[in-house]
Amino acid sequence: MSYFTDDYIDIDEKGTRLTKEQTRRGYQDQLGQMKTIQSRYVIQTLAPALGGTLVEMRMHSSGLGEKRILFAKLHGTFTDELWVRDLWVNTPQGWRIQHRQTLKDELRI
């Protein structure tokens, strides 16, 4: 979360807007269920934009996880194909993500 600006906004595929705090809580929930994860990031495009730099990136992640549902603990594997468009801005603290739009997110469990 240190790479996100204080006014960070995340927009998912459905158009739902999340603040930095809402995004942090979502990451905590997801990462708490993952036991192992391997990710590969590929930058698709990098272009100057008004106020910063637009970066389109694809990420492939896979791993093992577990989730508690009532009194049972389910174990399994997952893969996630994520494609995002980020706006990076140069702040006094260095380059930070100010805005993320998820273009595609395919999670398979």
Number of C-alpha atoms within 10 A of each C-alpha: 13 8 13 17 19 14 11 19 21 19 17 16 12 8 10 10 14 16 14 18 14 13 16 13 11 13 12 11 11 12 13 12 14 18 13 12 14 10 12 10 12 11 13 12 11 14 10 11 12 8 10 18 16 20 20 19 18 19 15 16 15 19 16 16 19 14 14 10 8 6 6 8 9 10 14 12 15 15 17 16 16 17 21 21 21 21 23 23 20 14 11 7 9 9 15 21 25 20 20 22 19 18 16 14 15 11 13 10 13
